[in-house]
Amino acid sequence: MKAIILCAGQGKRLLPMTERVPKCLLRAGDRSILEWQFRGLFAAGIKEATLVTGFEAGAVEARLPAITPPGLQVSTVFNPFFAVAENIGSCFLVRDLLRAGDTVLLNGDTLFEPAVLRHLLAAPAAPITVTIDRKEGYDADDMKVSLDGTRLLDIGKTLPPERTNGESIGMLRFQGAGGALFADGLDEALRQPEGLRRWYLSVIQSLARAHEVRVTSIEGLSWGEVDYPDDLKQADALVRSWDAATPALTGAG
């Protein structure tokens, strides 16, 4: 199992903090978001990660030696279209990796305790598995999901409350033919006139109509998404609770 992390965007909703610093290098507690992700991957047993970079790619690459845990192999793919395309473009650039074997795909702004990823990796086998959480209410920015048991029916920000059964946390697993299905779906989506403006989860939505797309819920485990300045404050509180729980990773500086 390998990991792909999408961290090409600037994170304009976090300006001025992201004027010169990519979102993935913003600090939550005493580490960057990206370092927390590396620690989570390593703790779950993943040894290979590919980053899709874009905005200030050089700054990300320069930081890698200091934040990569020993035993985690990290490579980068540069997305030159990050300013004109949504995250579907970043996924398209790593479509060959998706076809090559089992993969975990992460949004570059998702913070998660290692148990979240372990839970996803231990979920029942399926070509595509979307990690979800549940809460009492959902806002306009949540990537909501509609389900039939553990089968995904629909995913999007505009789902009405009566059809909302949870939210995607920005972490997917592809097994067997799943990665190739997703890669083919990306290619088909980008052939459409509006393709560059689509989120990659719209491809997952299309696939769910004809193929098996499952979900696994991580209710009770801790994670967070960083989109706005207030999210960083919440992220600080979140990661402080993790420090004592990851002693094996303290060597990653």
C-alpha positions in Angstrom: 0.0 0.0 0.0 1.3 3.4 -1.0 0.0 6.9 -0.3 -0.7 9.9 -2.5 -1.0 13.3 -0.9 -2.6 16.2 -2.8 -0.9 19.4 -1.7 -0.7 21.6 -4.8 -3.1 24.4 -3.9 -2.3 27.7 -2.3 -5.1 27.7 0.2 -6.3 31.2 -0.6 -9.0 31.1 2.1 -6.1 31.2 4.6 -4.5 34.3 3.2 -2.4 36.2 4.2 -0.8 33.1 6.0 -0.5 31.3 2.6 0.8 34.3 0.6 4.2 32.7 0.5 3.8 29.5 2.5 1.8 26.5 1.0 -1.0 25.3 3.2 0.6 22.0 3.9 3.5 23.7 5.6 1.4 25.7 8.0 1.9 24.6 11.6 -0.6 22.9 13.8 1.0 22.7 17.2 4.7 22.4 16.8 4.7 20.6 13.4 3.5 21.3 9.9 0.3 19.7 8.6 2.4 17.7 6.2 4.7 16.4 9.0 1.6 15.2 10.9 0.4 13.4 7.8 3.8 11.7 7.4 3.7 10.6 11.0 0.2 9.2 10.5 1.3 7.3 7.4 4.4 5.9 9.1 2.5 4.8 12.2 0.0 2.9 10.0 2.7 1.0 8.3 2.8 2.9 5.0 6.4 3.2 3.7 5.9 5.0 0.4 4.3 8.4 -0.3 4.0 10.6 -3.4 3.2 14.3 -3.0 1.5 16.3 -5.7 3.0 19.8 -5.3 2.2 23.1 -7.0 2.2 26.4 -5.1 5.7 27.0 -3.7 6.7 23.5 -4.6 10.4 24.3 -3.9 9.6 25.2 -0.3 7.8 21.8 0.2 10.7 19.9 -1.4 13.3 21.8 0.7 11.4 20.9 3.9 11.1 17.1 3.2 14.5 16.0 4.6 13.6 17.5 8.0 10.1 16.1 8.4 10.2 12.7 6.8 10.4 9.8 9.3 13.2 7.3 8.6 11.8 4.4 6.6 9.2 6.5 4.7 10.2 7.0 1.1 8.8 10.3 -0.3 8.7 11.5 -3.9 7.1 14.5 -5.6 5.1 15.2 -8.7 4.8 18.8 -9.7 1.4 20.1 -11.0 2.0 23.1 -13.2 -1.7 23.6 -13.6 -2.5 24.1 -9.9 -3.7 27.7 -10.4 -6.1 26.9 -13.1 -7.5 23.5 -12.2 -9.3 22.0 -9.2 -7.8 18.9 -7.4 -8.9 16.7 -10.3 -5.8 17.9 -12.2 -3.5 16.7 -9.4 -5.1 13.3 -9.4 -4.8 13.1 -13.2 -1.0 13.6 -13.0 -0.7 10.5 -10.8 -3.1 8.3 -12.7 -0.3 5.8 -13.5 0.4 5.4 -9.8 -3.3 4.8 -9.2 -3.3 2.0 -11.8 -0.1 0.4 -10.4 -1.4 -0.9 -7.1 -3.3 -0.4 -3.9 -3.3 3.2 -2.8 -4.5 5.6 -0.1 -5.3 9.1 -1.4 -5.2 12.0 1.1 -6.2 15.6 0.8 -3.2 17.8 1.8 -5.2 19.6 4.5 -6.6 16.6 6.4 -5.1 16.0 9.9 -5.8 12.6 11.4 -4.7 10.5 14.3 -3.0 7.3 13.2 -6.0 5.2 14.3 -8.0 6.8 11.5 -5.8 5.4 8.8 -5.4 2.1 10.5 -9.2 1.9 10.5 -9.4 2.6 6.8 -6.7 0.0 6.0 -8.6 -2.6 8.0 -11.9 -2.0 6.4 -13.6 -4.8 4.4 -12.1 -5.2 0.9 -13.7 -3.0 -1.8 -12.4 -1.4 -5.1 -13.0 2.0 -3.6 -13.5 2.9 0.0 -14.3 6.5 1.2 -13.6 7.4 4.8 -16.5 9.2 6.5 -17.4 10.7 9.8 -20.8 11.5 11.2 -22.0 14.4 13.4 -25.3 16.1 14.4 -25.4 18.7 11.7 -23.5 19.6 8.5 -22.6 23.0 7.0 -22.4 24.2 3.4 -18.7 23.4 3.1 -18.9 19.8 4.3 -18.5 17.1 1.6 -21.6 15.2 2.4 -22.5 11.6 1.6 -25.7 9.7 1.0 -25.5 6.0 1.8 -27.3 2.7 1.5 -25.7 0.8 4.4 -22.0 1.0 3.6 -22.6 1.6 -0.1 -22.0 5.1 -1.4 -25.0 6.5 -3.4 -24.0 10.2 -3.7 -21.4 12.6 -2.6 -21.3 16.4 -2.7 -21.5 19.7 -0.8 -25.1 20.4 -1.9 -26.8 17.2 -0.6 -30.0 18.1 1.3 -30.2 17.2 5.0 -32.7 14.4 4.5 -30.3 12.6 2.2 -27.1 13.3 4.2 -25.7 10.3 6.2 -22.2 11.6 6.9 -19.2 13.5 5.4 -16.1 12.6 3.6 -12.9 13.4 5.6 -10.7 13.5 2.5 -9.1 10.0 2.7 -9.8 7.2 0.2 -8.5 3.7 -0.4 -8.2 2.0 -3.8 -7.8 -1.7 -4.0 -7.6 -4.2 -6.9 -9.3 -2.6 -10.0 -10.4 0.5 -8.0 -7.4 2.7 -8.9 -7.8 1.9 -12.6 -11.5 2.7 -12.4 -10.7 6.0 -10.8 -7.9 6.8 -13.3 -10.3 6.0 -16.2 -13.0 8.2 -14.6 -10.5 11.1 -14.3 -9.6 10.8 -18.0 -13.3 10.8 -19.0 -14.1 13.8 -16.7 -11.3 15.9 -18.0 -12.5 15.4 -21.6 -15.6 17.4 -20.7 -15.6 21.2 -21.2 -15.9 21.9 -17.5 -13.5 19.1 -16.5 -10.8 21.3 -15.0 -13.3 22.9 -12.6 -14.5 19.6 -11.1 -13.4 18.1 -7.8 -12.1 14.6 -7.9 -14.9 13.4 -5.7 -17.3 14.2 -8.5 -15.6 11.3 -10.3 -16.2 9.1 -7.3 -19.8 10.1 -7.4 -20.1 9.1 -11.1 -18.3 5.7 -10.4 -20.7 5.0 -7.5 -23.6 4.8 -10.0 -22.1 1.8 -11.8 -19.5 0.3 -9.5 -19.0 -0.7 -5.9 -18.0 2.2 -3.8 -18.0 1.6 -0.1 -17.6 3.8 3.0 -16.1 3.2 6.4 -16.9 5.4 9.3 -14.3 6.6 11.8 -16.8 7.9 14.4 -15.1 8.5 17.7 -11.6 9.0 16.2 -10.1 12.5 15.8 -9.3 14.4 12.6 -9.6 17.9 11.3 -9.6 19.8 8.0 -7.8 23.1 7.6 -9.5 25.6 5.2 -9.9 28.7 7.3 -8.0 30.6 10.0 -10.3 29.3 12.7 -9.6 25.8 11.6 -5.9 26.3 12.5 -6.9 27.1 16.0 -8.9 23.9 16.3 -6.0 22.0 14.7 -3.7 23.3 17.4 -5.9 21.9 20.1 -6.3 18.6 18.2 -2.7 17.8 17.6 -1.6 18.7 21.1 -3.6 15.6 22.2 -1.6 13.4 19.9 1.9 14.3 20.9 2.1 11.9 23.9 0.5 9.1 21.9 3.2 8.9 19.1 6.5 8.4 21.0 7.9 6.2 18.2 7.8 9.1 15.8 9.6 11.7 17.9 12.7 11.3 15.8 11.0 13.0 12.9 11.9 16.7 13.3 
